[in-house]
Amino acid sequence: MAELDIDIQSFDIPRAVTVYPDRAGIRWWTKAWFNNREEGEASVEIERTQAVDFIQDRIEKDAWLEAFFPKQMEVYRNAIEQTKEQLLKQVNLI
């Protein structure tokens, strides 16, 4: 497939995630957006230490999303796999 010079990342689904504290800085939350949806997913409460680990890049974005947004990540993986299969069918590789 490398010889086809296809940029697989152009078929990726955008995923964004953030962590943030409440106004008092006591409770922490994470929120995610998939496929550039404006509203995003419902926020999930997390531990402060988890937020710090994520902010300091000790946890990869997709691992974070898997942990806190598993259903959405399953949909993401299925969509990527379907896109891959369709692409391979188009170039007659499967």
ABEGO torsion letter per residue (X at the ends): XAAAGBBAAAABBBBBBBBBBBAAGABBBBBBBBGGBAAEBBBBBBBAAAAAAAAAGABBAAAAAAAABAAAAAAAAAAAAAAAAAAAAAAGAX
